[in-house]
Amino acid sequence: MAEIRHKMIVLDAADLEAESAFWAGFLGGTVEKSNRWHNIWVDGDWQLGIQLAPNHVPPDWPDGTPQQLHLDFYVDDLDAAHAEVVALGARLLKAAEDRSTPSGFQVYADPAGHPFCLCWLPPRS
């Protein structure tokens, strides 16, 4: 079996600038650009790729075009994370029904329409 040197997720987007700026902002990284591809680097590691897809059609989750994948981010402060992603250009798709539960999630869309979740778990003991 061949050695896998690097694993990453690649998102398609019609607007490379908006998509890569969103993810670099949220992940606390930087963007390395080429014509049809942007790399998101965080703490010296290549974390995410954004590929130009001029005809990209975002999923219309949960009622329309199905999602192809989604990302989950577990946060300590949902309010702060919500404010940050919305300021960066995300849209809230589905708010948590009960934020007082020990675990849960809210669903968002990034600027290209890719769904992702901000999730919470009980604090570690």
N, CA, C and O atoms as a GROMACS GRO file, in nm:
protein
  500
    1MET      N    1   0.084  -0.118   0.000
    1MET     CA    2   0.000   0.000   0.000
    1MET      C    3   0.089   0.125   0.000
    1MET      O    4   0.191   0.130   0.069
    2ALA      N    5   0.050   0.223  -0.077
    2ALA     CA    6   0.124   0.349  -0.085
    2ALA      C    7   0.106   0.429   0.044
    2ALA      O    8   0.000   0.427   0.105
    3GLU      N    9   0.210   0.497   0.083
    3GLU     CA   10   0.204   0.582   0.202
    3GLU      C   11   0.124   0.708   0.172
    3GLU      O   12   0.148   0.774   0.070
    4ILE      N   13   0.031   0.740   0.258
    4ILE     CA   14  -0.045   0.864   0.245
    4ILE      C   15   0.032   0.972   0.318
    4ILE      O   16   0.052   0.963   0.440
    5ARG      N   17   0.075   1.072   0.246
    5ARG     CA   18   0.157   1.179   0.304
    5ARG      C   19   0.074   1.290   0.366
    5ARG      O   20   0.119   1.357   0.459
    6HIS      N   21  -0.046   1.310   0.314
    6HIS     CA   22  -0.129   1.421   0.363
    6HIS      C   23  -0.275   1.389   0.335
    6HIS      O   24  -0.307   1.338   0.228
    7LYS      N   25  -0.362   1.420   0.429
    7LYS     CA   26  -0.506   1.404   0.411
    7LYS      C   27  -0.570   1.540   0.432
    7LYS      O   28  -0.535   1.613   0.524
    8MET      N   29  -0.666   1.572   0.346
    8MET     CA   30  -0.736   1.700   0.362
    8MET      C   31  -0.874   1.694   0.299
    8MET      O   32  -0.906   1.603   0.224
    9ILE      N   33  -0.952   1.791   0.331
    9ILE     CA   34  -1.084   1.809   0.272
    9ILE      C   35  -1.075   1.923   0.174
    9ILE      O   36  -1.012   2.025   0.201
   10VAL      N   37  -1.139   1.907   0.059
   10VAL     CA   38  -1.142   2.010  -0.044
   10VAL      C   39  -1.287   2.049  -0.068
   10VAL      O   40  -1.373   1.963  -0.089
   11LEU      N   41  -1.314   2.178  -0.064
   11LEU     CA   42  -1.448   2.230  -0.090
   11LEU      C   43  -1.450   2.299  -0.225
   11LEU      O   44  -1.356   2.371  -0.259
   12ASP      N   45  -1.555   2.278  -0.302
   12ASP     CA   46  -1.575   2.350  -0.428
   12ASP      C   47  -1.643   2.483  -0.400
   12ASP      O   48  -1.726   2.493  -0.309
   13ALA      N   49  -1.608   2.584  -0.479
   13ALA     CA   50  -1.671   2.716  -0.461
   13ALA      C   51  -1.660   2.795  -0.590
   13ALA      O   52  -1.558   2.787  -0.660
   14ALA      N   53  -1.763   2.871  -0.621
   14ALA     CA   54  -1.759   2.960  -0.738
   14ALA      C   55  -1.681   3.086  -0.705
   14ALA      O   56  -1.624   3.148  -0.795
   15ASP      N   57  -1.677   3.127  -0.578
   15ASP     CA   58  -1.606   3.247  -0.535
   15ASP      C   59  -1.493   3.204  -0.441
   15ASP      O   60  -1.513   3.190  -0.321
   16LEU      N   61  -1.374   3.184  -0.499
   16LEU     CA   62  -1.259   3.141  -0.419
   16LEU      C   63  -1.227   3.238  -0.307
   16LEU      O   64  -1.196   3.196  -0.195
   17GLU      N   65  -1.234   3.368  -0.336
   17GLU     CA   66  -1.196   3.468  -0.236
   17GLU      C   67  -1.286   3.462  -0.113
   17GLU      O   68  -1.237   3.458   0.000
   18ALA      N   69  -1.416   3.462  -0.134
   18ALA     CA   70  -1.510   3.460  -0.020
   18ALA      C   71  -1.497   3.331   0.060
   18ALA      O   72  -1.494   3.334   0.183
   19GLU      N   73  -1.489   3.220  -0.010
   19GLU     CA   74  -1.482   3.090   0.058
   19GLU      C   75  -1.354   3.075   0.138
   19GLU      O   76  -1.356   3.033   0.253
   20SER      N   77  -1.241   3.108   0.076
   20SER     CA   78  -1.113   3.090   0.146
   20SER      C   79  -1.099   3.192   0.260
   20SER      O   80  -1.043   3.159   0.365
   21ALA      N   81  -1.147   3.314   0.242
   21ALA     CA   82  -1.141   3.413   0.350
   21ALA      C   83  -1.226   3.367   0.469
   21ALA      O   84  -1.185   3.384   0.584
   22PHE      N   85  -1.341   3.310   0.443
   22PHE     CA   86  -1.427   3.261   0.551
   22PHE      C   87  -1.354   3.154   0.631
   22PHE      O   88  -1.342   3.167   0.753
   23TRP      N   89  -1.304   3.050   0.565
   23TRP     CA   90  -1.243   2.938   0.636
   23TRP      C   91  -1.113   2.977   0.703
   23TRP      O   92  -1.085   2.931   0.813
   24ALA      N   93  -1.032   3.061   0.639
   24ALA     CA   94  -0.909   3.108   0.703
   24ALA      C   95  -0.942   3.190   0.827
   24ALA      O   96  -0.876   3.177   0.930
   25GLY      N   97  -1.044   3.274   0.818
   25GLY     CA   98  -1.086   3.354   0.932
   25GLY      C   99  -1.136   3.269   1.046
   25GLY      O  100  -1.098   3.291   1.162
   26PHE      N  101  -1.220   3.173   1.017
   26PHE     CA  102  -1.278   3.088   1.121
   26PHE      C  103  -1.174   2.996   1.184
   26PHE      O  104  -1.174   2.977   1.305
   27LEU      N  105  -1.085   2.940   1.104
   27LEU     CA  106  -0.986   2.846   1.155
   27LEU      C  107  -0.860   2.916   1.208
   27LEU      O  108  -0.772   2.851   1.264
   28GLY      N  109  -0.853   3.048   1.191
   28GLY     CA  110  -0.736   3.122   1.239
   28GLY      C  111  -0.614   3.096   1.154
   28GLY      O  112  -0.502   3.089   1.205
   29GLY      N  113  -0.634   3.083   1.024
   29GLY     CA  114  -0.524   3.051   0.934
   29GLY      C  115  -0.497   3.157   0.830
   29GLY      O  116  -0.544   3.271   0.840
   30THR      N  117  -0.421   3.117   0.732
   30THR     CA  118  -0.386   3.205   0.621
   30THR      C  119  -0.420   3.135   0.490
   30THR      O  120  -0.439   3.013   0.486
   31VAL      N  121  -0.426   3.214   0.384
   31VAL     CA  122  -0.462   3.161   0.252
   31VAL      C  123  -0.341   3.169   0.160
   31VAL      O  124  -0.276   3.273   0.150
   32GLU      N  125  -0.311   3.059   0.094
   32GLU     CA  126  -0.210   3.054  -0.012
   32GLU      C  127  -0.287   3.036  -0.142
   32GLU      O  128  -0.362   2.940  -0.157
   33LYS      N  129  -0.269   3.128  -0.236
   33LYS     CA  130  -0.354   3.133  -0.355
   33LYS      C  131  -0.283   3.089  -0.482
   33LYS      O  132  -0.163   3.114  -0.500
   34SER      N  133  -0.359   3.024  -0.569
   34SER     CA  134  -0.322   3.005  -0.709
   34SER      C  135  -0.449   3.033  -0.789
   34SER      O  136  -0.551   3.066  -0.730
   35ASN      N  137  -0.444   3.020  -0.919
   35ASN     CA  138  -0.558   3.059  -1.002
   35ASN      C  139  -0.687   2.984  -0.971
   35ASN      O  140  -0.792   3.045  -0.959
   36ARG      N  141  -0.679   2.854  -0.959
   36ARG     CA  142  -0.799   2.772  -0.944
   36ARG      C  143  -0.806   2.699  -0.809
   36ARG      O  144  -0.890   2.612  -0.789
   37TRP      N  145  -0.717   2.736  -0.717
   37TRP     CA  146  -0.706   2.660  -0.592
   37TRP      C  147  -0.652   2.752  -0.484
   37TRP      O  148  -0.557   2.826  -0.507
   38HIS      N  149  -0.712   2.746  -0.367
   38HIS     CA  150  -0.658   2.815  -0.250
   38HIS      C  151  -0.633   2.712  -0.140
   38HIS      O  152  -0.714   2.620  -0.121
   39ASN      N  153  -0.523   2.727  -0.069
   39ASN     CA  154  -0.491   2.641   0.044
   39ASN      C  155  -0.509   2.720   0.173
   39ASN      O  156  -0.471   2.836   0.181
   40ILE      N  157  -0.567   2.656   0.273
   40ILE     CA  158  -0.583   2.716   0.404
   40ILE      C  159  -0.480   2.651   0.496
   40ILE      O  160  -0.482   2.530   0.518
   41TRP      N  161  -0.390   2.733   0.549
   41TRP     CA  162  -0.285   2.688   0.639
   41TRP      C  163  -0.315   2.736   0.780
   41TRP      O  164  -0.350   2.852   0.801
   42VAL      N  165  -0.302   2.645   0.877
   42VAL     CA  166  -0.323   2.679   1.018
   42VAL      C  167  -0.204   2.624   1.097
   42VAL      O  168  -0.177   2.504   1.094
   43ASP      N  169  -0.136   2.712   1.167
   43ASP     CA  170  -0.020   2.672   1.249
   43ASP      C  171   0.081   2.589   1.169
   43ASP      O  172   0.135   2.491   1.220
   44GLY      N  173   0.106   2.630   1.044
   44GLY     CA  174   0.205   2.563   0.962
   44GLY      C  175   0.159   2.434   0.896
   44GLY      O  176   0.238   2.368   0.829
   45ASP      N  177   0.032   2.397   0.914
   45ASP     CA  178  -0.021   2.275   0.853
   45ASP      C  179  -0.127   2.310   0.750
   45ASP      O  180  -0.210   2.398   0.771
   46TRP      N  181  -0.124   2.238   0.638
   46TRP     CA  182  -0.222   2.255   0.532
   46TRP      C  183  -0.349   2.185   0.578
   46TRP      O  184  -0.352   2.063   0.588
   47GLN      N  185  -0.455   2.262   0.604
   47GLN     CA  186  -0.576   2.209   0.666
   47GLN      C  187  -0.694   2.188   0.571
   47GLN      O  188  -0.774   2.097   0.591
   48LEU      N  189  -0.704   2.272   0.467
   48LEU     CA  190  -0.824   2.270   0.385
   48LEU      C  191  -0.789   2.324   0.248
   48LEU      O  192  -0.707   2.415   0.234
   49GLY      N  193  -0.852   2.268   0.145
   49GLY     CA  194  -0.836   2.319   0.010
   49GLY      C  195  -0.968   2.374  -0.041
   49GLY      O  196  -1.075   2.321  -0.010
   50ILE      N  197  -0.959   2.481  -0.120
   50ILE     CA  198  -1.077   2.538  -0.184
   50ILE      C  199  -1.048   2.538  -0.334
   50ILE      O  200  -0.951   2.598  -0.380
   51GLN      N  201  -1.132   2.469  -0.408
   51GLN     CA  202  -1.113   2.453  -0.552
   51GLN      C  203  -1.217   2.534  -0.628
   51GLN      O  204  -1.336   2.530  -0.596
   52LEU      N  205  -1.172   2.607  -0.729
   52LEU     CA  206  -1.264   2.684  -0.812
   52LEU      C  207  -1.356   2.590  -0.888
   52LEU      O  208  -1.310   2.501  -0.960
   53ALA      N  209  -1.485   2.612  -0.873
   53ALA     CA  210  -1.588   2.537  -0.944
   53ALA      C  211  -1.692   2.639  -0.989
   53ALA      O  212  -1.790   2.663  -0.918
   54PRO      N  213  -1.671   2.701  -1.107
   54PRO     CA  214  -1.758   2.811  -1.150
   54PRO      C  215  -1.906   2.777  -1.153
   54PRO      O  216  -1.989   2.866  -1.137
   55ASN      N  217  -1.940   2.651  -1.173
   55ASN     CA  218  -2.081   2.611  -1.181
   55ASN      C  219  -2.130   2.545  -1.053
   55ASN      O  220  -2.230   2.474  -1.053
   56HIS      N  221  -2.059   2.569  -0.943
   56HIS     CA  222  -2.097   2.507  -0.815
   56HIS      C  223  -2.240   2.546  -0.777
   56HIS      O  224  -2.277   2.663  -0.781
   57VAL      N  225  -2.318   2.446  -0.742
   57VAL     CA  226  -2.455   2.467  -0.693
   57VAL      C  227  -2.456   2.423  -0.548
   57VAL      O  228  -2.439   2.304  -0.519
   58PRO      N  229  -2.477   2.515  -0.456
   58PRO     CA  230  -2.475   2.476  -0.315
   58PRO      C  231  -2.592   2.385  -0.280
   58PRO      O  232  -2.699   2.395  -0.339
   59PRO      N  233  -2.570   2.297  -0.183
   59PRO     CA  234  -2.682   2.215  -0.137
   59PRO      C  235  -2.787   2.305  -0.072
   59PRO      O  236  -2.755   2.412  -0.021
   60ASP      N  237  -2.909   2.260  -0.075
   60ASP     CA  238  -3.020   2.335  -0.016
   60ASP      C  239  -3.075   2.251   0.100
   60ASP      O  240  -3.191   2.210   0.100
   61TRP      N  241  -2.987   2.226   0.196
   61TRP     CA  242  -3.021   2.142   0.310
   61TRP      C  243  -3.112   2.219   0.405
   61TRP      O  244  -3.090   2.339   0.422
   62PRO      N  245  -3.210   2.160   0.466
   62PRO     CA  246  -3.242   2.018   0.467
   62PRO      C  247  -3.352   1.977   0.368
   62PRO      O  248  -3.383   1.859   0.356
   63ASP      N  249  -3.410   2.074   0.298
   63ASP     CA  250  -3.530   2.042   0.220
   63ASP      C  251  -3.508   2.024   0.070
   63ASP      O  252  -3.598   1.972   0.003
   64GLY      N  253  -3.396   2.063   0.016
   64GLY     CA  254  -3.377   2.058  -0.129
   64GLY      C  255  -3.264   1.966  -0.168
   64GLY      O  256  -3.256   1.852  -0.124
   65THR      N  257  -3.175   2.019  -0.253
   65THR     CA  258  -3.060   1.943  -0.299
   65THR      C  259  -2.984   1.889  -0.179
   65THR      O  260  -2.948   1.967  -0.091
   66PRO      N  261  -2.957   1.759  -0.173
   66PRO     CA  262  -2.892   1.704  -0.053
   66PRO      C  263  -2.747   1.750  -0.041
   66PRO      O  264  -2.680   1.780  -0.140
   67GLN      N  265  -2.702   1.756   0.084
   67GLN     CA  266  -2.562   1.790   0.109
   67GLN      C  267  -2.473   1.675   0.065
   67GLN      O  268  -2.514   1.559   0.067
   68GLN      N  269  -2.351   1.708   0.025
   68GLN     CA  270  -2.256   1.606  -0.012
   68GLN      C  271  -2.171   1.566   0.109
   68GLN      O  272  -2.132   1.450   0.122
   69LEU      N  273  -2.145   1.659   0.196
   69LEU     CA  274  -2.071   1.637   0.320
   69LEU      C  275  -2.094   1.757   0.408
   69LEU      O  276  -2.147   1.859   0.363
   70HIS      N  277  -2.056   1.746   0.534
   70HIS     CA  278  -2.057   1.862   0.620
   70HIS      C  279  -1.946   1.847   0.723
   70HIS      O  280  -1.898   1.736   0.748
   71LEU      N  281  -1.907   1.957   0.783
   71LEU     CA  282  -1.801   1.961   0.882
   71LEU      C  283  -1.863   1.993   1.018
   71LEU      O  284  -1.955   2.075   1.027
   72ASP      N  285  -1.812   1.930   1.123
   72ASP     CA  286  -1.854   1.958   1.260
   72ASP      C  287  -1.739   2.022   1.335
   72ASP      O  288  -1.625   1.974   1.327
   73PHE      N  289  -1.767   2.129   1.409
   73PHE     CA  290  -1.668   2.197   1.492
   73PHE      C  291  -1.723   2.203   1.633
   73PHE      O  292  -1.828   2.264   1.658
   74TYR      N  293  -1.652   2.141   1.727
   74TYR     CA  294  -1.694   2.139   1.866
   74TYR      C  295  -1.632   2.260   1.936
   74TYR      O  296  -1.510   2.276   1.938
   75VAL      N  297  -1.718   2.344   1.993
   75VAL     CA  298  -1.674   2.470   2.051
   75VAL      C  299  -1.708   2.476   2.200
   75VAL      O  300  -1.801   2.410   2.246
   76ASP      N  301  -1.632   2.557   2.274
   76ASP     CA  302  -1.660   2.577   2.416
   76ASP      C  303  -1.762   2.687   2.439
   76ASP      O  304  -1.834   2.684   2.539
   77ASP      N  305  -1.770   2.783   2.347
   77ASP     CA  306  -1.860   2.897   2.363
   77ASP      C  307  -1.941   2.915   2.234
   77ASP      O  308  -1.894   2.977   2.139
   78LEU      N  309  -2.061   2.860   2.233
   78LEU     CA  310  -2.145   2.864   2.113
   78LEU      C  311  -2.178   3.007   2.073
   78LEU      O  312  -2.177   3.039   1.954
   79ASP      N  313  -2.208   3.092   2.168
   79ASP     CA  314  -2.242   3.231   2.134
   79ASP      C  315  -2.127   3.301   2.064
   79ASP      O  316  -2.148   3.370   1.963
   80ALA      N  317  -2.007   3.285   2.115
   80ALA     CA  318  -1.890   3.349   2.054
   80ALA      C  319  -1.863   3.290   1.915
   80ALA      O  320  -1.834   3.364   1.821
   81ALA      N  321  -1.872   3.158   1.902
   81ALA     CA  322  -1.848   3.094   1.772
   81ALA      C  323  -1.954   3.136   1.671
   81ALA      O  324  -1.923   3.160   1.555
   82HIS      N  325  -2.080   3.144   1.715
   82HIS     CA  326  -2.188   3.189   1.628
   82HIS      C  327  -2.160   3.330   1.576
   82HIS      O  328  -2.168   3.355   1.456
   83ALA      N  329  -2.127   3.420   1.667
   83ALA     CA  330  -2.099   3.558   1.627
   83ALA      C  331  -1.982   3.565   1.529
   83ALA      O  332  -1.985   3.643   1.434
   84GLU      N  333  -1.880   3.483   1.552
   84GLU     CA  334  -1.763   3.484   1.465
   84GLU      C  335  -1.796   3.436   1.325
   84GLU      O  336  -1.759   3.501   1.227
   85VAL      N  337  -1.865   3.321   1.312
   85VAL     CA  338  -1.891   3.268   1.178
   85VAL      C  339  -1.989   3.357   1.102
   85VAL      O  340  -1.975   3.372   0.980
   86VAL      N  341  -2.086   3.415   1.170
   86VAL     CA  342  -2.180   3.504   1.102
   86VAL      C  343  -2.108   3.630   1.054
   86VAL      O  344  -2.133   3.678   0.943
   87ALA      N  345  -2.018   3.684   1.137
   87ALA     CA  346  -1.941   3.802   1.096
   87ALA      C  347  -1.852   3.772   0.976
   87ALA      O  348  -1.823   3.860   0.895
   88LEU      N  349  -1.808   3.646   0.963
   88LEU     CA  350  -1.724   3.605   0.851
   88LEU      C  351  -1.804   3.574   0.724
   88LEU      O  352  -1.745   3.556   0.618
   89GLY      N  353  -1.936   3.566   0.735
   89GLY     CA  354  -2.018   3.542   0.617
   89GLY      C  355  -2.104   3.418   0.618
   89GLY      O  356  -2.167   3.386   0.517
   90ALA      N  357  -2.108   3.345   0.729
   90ALA     CA  358  -2.193   3.226   0.737
   90ALA      C  359  -2.339   3.265   0.756
   90ALA      O  360  -2.371   3.375   0.802
   91ARG      N  361  -2.427   3.173   0.718
   91ARG     CA  362  -2.571   3.190   0.741
   91ARG      C  363  -2.618   3.078   0.834
   91ARG      O  364  -2.579   2.962   0.816
   92LEU      N  365  -2.699   3.111   0.932
   92LEU     CA  366  -2.758   3.010   1.019
   92LEU      C  367  -2.869   2.939   0.942
   92LEU      O  368  -2.963   3.003   0.896
   93LEU      N  369  -2.859   2.808   0.929
   93LEU     CA  370  -2.962   2.729   0.859
   93LEU      C  371  -3.061   2.669   0.956
   93LEU      O  372  -3.181   2.663   0.928
   94LYS      N  373  -3.011   2.623   1.071
   94LYS     CA  374  -3.100   2.561   1.169
   94LYS      C  375  -3.045   2.584   1.309
   94LYS      O  376  -2.937   2.537   1.343
   95ALA      N  377  -3.122   2.657   1.388
   95ALA     CA  378  -3.082   2.682   1.527
   95ALA      C  379  -3.113   2.559   1.611
   95ALA      O  380  -3.202   2.480   1.579
   96ALA      N  381  -3.039   2.544   1.718
   96ALA     CA  382  -3.065   2.434   1.812
   96ALA      C  383  -3.202   2.454   1.873
   96ALA      O  384  -3.241   2.566   1.905
   97GLU      N  385  -3.276   2.345   1.890
   97GLU     CA  386  -3.408   2.354   1.951
   97GLU      C  387  -3.398   2.387   2.098
   97GLU      O  388  -3.480   2.462   2.151
   98ASP      N  389  -3.297   2.331   2.168
   98ASP     CA  390  -3.280   2.354   2.311
   98ASP      C  391  -3.132   2.363   2.342
   98ASP      O  392  -3.062   2.261   2.346
   99ARG      N  393  -3.083   2.484   2.362
   99ARG     CA  394  -2.940   2.502   2.388
   99ARG      C  395  -2.901   2.469   2.530
   99ARG      O  396  -2.783   2.474   2.564
  100SER      N  397  -2.997   2.434   2.616
  100SER     CA  398  -2.964   2.400   2.753
  100SER      C  399  -2.929   2.252   2.768
  100SER      O  400  -2.891   2.209   2.878
  101THR      N  401  -2.941   2.172   2.662
  101THR     CA  402  -2.907   2.031   2.670
  101THR      C  403  -2.755   2.014   2.680
  101THR      O  404  -2.681   2.104   2.639
  102PRO      N  405  -2.708   1.902   2.736
  102PRO     CA  406  -2.564   1.882   2.752
  102PRO      C  407  -2.486   1.874   2.620
  102PRO      O  408  -2.367   1.904   2.617
  103SER      N  409  -2.552   1.834   2.514
  103SER     CA  410  -2.486   1.830   2.383
  103SER      C  411  -2.587   1.870   2.276
  103SER      O  412  -2.708   1.855   2.293
  104GLY      N  413  -2.535   1.923   2.166
  104GLY     CA  414  -2.623   1.965   2.058
  104GLY      C  415  -2.544   2.032   1.948
  104GLY      O  416  -2.421   2.029   1.946
  105PHE      N  417  -2.618   2.092   1.855
  105PHE     CA  418  -2.552   2.156   1.740
  105PHE      C  419  -2.645   2.258   1.677
  105PHE      O  420  -2.766   2.254   1.695
  106GLN      N  421  -2.585   2.347   1.602
  106GLN     CA  422  -2.656   2.439   1.514
  106GLN      C  423  -2.593   2.424   1.376
  106GLN      O  424  -2.473   2.400   1.365
  107VAL      N  425  -2.675   2.437   1.272
  107VAL     CA  426  -2.629   2.416   1.135
  107VAL      C  427  -2.618   2.551   1.064
  107VAL      O  428  -2.708   2.635   1.072
  108TYR      N  429  -2.506   2.570   0.994
  108TYR     CA  430  -2.475   2.692   0.921
  108TYR      C  431  -2.438   2.658   0.778
  108TYR      O  432  -2.415   2.542   0.745
  109ALA      N  433  -2.433   2.759   0.693
  109ALA     CA  434  -2.378   2.745   0.558
  109ALA      C  435  -2.265   2.845   0.543
  109ALA      O  436  -2.278   2.960   0.585
  110ASP      N  437  -2.155   2.801   0.483
  110ASP     CA  438  -2.044   2.894   0.455
  110ASP      C  439  -2.081   2.977   0.333
  110ASP      O  440  -2.188   2.957   0.277
  111PRO      N  441  -1.996   3.072   0.289
  111PRO     CA  442  -2.034   3.159   0.177
  111PRO      C  443  -2.070   3.085   0.048
  111PRO      O  444  -2.146   3.138  -0.033
  112ALA      N  445  -2.015   2.965   0.026
  112ALA     CA  446  -2.049   2.888  -0.095
  112ALA      C  447  -2.169   2.798  -0.073
  112ALA      O  448  -2.212   2.728  -0.165
  113GLY      N  449  -2.224   2.797   0.048
  113GLY     CA  450  -2.343   2.717   0.077
  113GLY      C  451  -2.315   2.581   0.139
  113GLY      O  452  -2.408   2.504   0.162
  114HIS      N  453  -2.188   2.548   0.166
  114HIS     CA  454  -2.155   2.419   0.228
  114HIS      C  455  -2.203   2.420   0.373
  114HIS      O  456  -2.168   2.512   0.448
  115PRO      N  457  -2.282   2.321   0.414
  115PRO     CA  458  -2.327   2.317   0.552
  115PRO      C  459  -2.216   2.274   0.647
  115PRO      O  460  -2.131   2.191   0.612
  116PHE      N  461  -2.218   2.332   0.767
  116PHE     CA  462  -2.129   2.289   0.875
  116PHE      C  463  -2.202   2.312   1.006
  116PHE      O  464  -2.296   2.391   1.012
  117CYS      N  465  -2.156   2.244   1.109
  117CYS     CA  466  -2.222   2.254   1.239
  117CYS      C  467  -2.127   2.308   1.344
  117CYS      O  468  -2.009   2.274   1.346
  118LEU      N  469  -2.180   2.392   1.430
  118LEU     CA  470  -2.114   2.427   1.555
  118LEU      C  471  -2.180   2.342   1.662
  118LEU      O  472  -2.302   2.349   1.682
  119CYS      N  473  -2.100   2.261   1.730
  119CYS     CA  474  -2.152   2.161   1.824
  119CYS      C  475  -2.097   2.186   1.964
  119CYS      O  476  -1.995   2.253   1.980
  120TRP      N  477  -2.164   2.134   2.063
  120TRP     CA  478  -2.115   2.141   2.200
  120TRP      C  479  -2.137   2.008   2.269
  120TRP      O  480  -2.229   1.932   2.237
  121LEU      N  481  -2.049   1.982   2.364
  121LEU     CA  482  -2.054   1.862   2.448
  121LEU      C  483  -2.039   1.905   2.592
  121LEU      O  484  -1.998   2.017   2.619
  122PRO      N  485  -2.074   1.816   2.686
  122PRO     CA  486  -2.050   1.852   2.826
  122PRO      C  487  -1.900   1.874   2.848
  122PRO      O  488  -1.818   1.813   2.780
  123PRO      N  489  -1.864   1.960   2.943
  123PRO     CA  490  -1.722   1.980   2.972
  123PRO      C  491  -1.657   1.848   3.016
  123PRO      O  492  -1.721   1.764   3.080
  124ARG      N  493  -1.528   1.832   2.980
  124ARG     CA  494  -1.454   1.713   3.024
  124ARG      C  495  -1.429   1.722   3.173
  124ARG      O  496  -1.402   1.829   3.227
  125SER      N  497  -1.438   1.608   3.239
  125SER     CA  498  -1.413   1.604   3.385
  125SER      C  499  -1.265   1.599   3.414
  125SER      O  500  -1.226   1.595   3.530
   0.00000   0.00000   0.00000
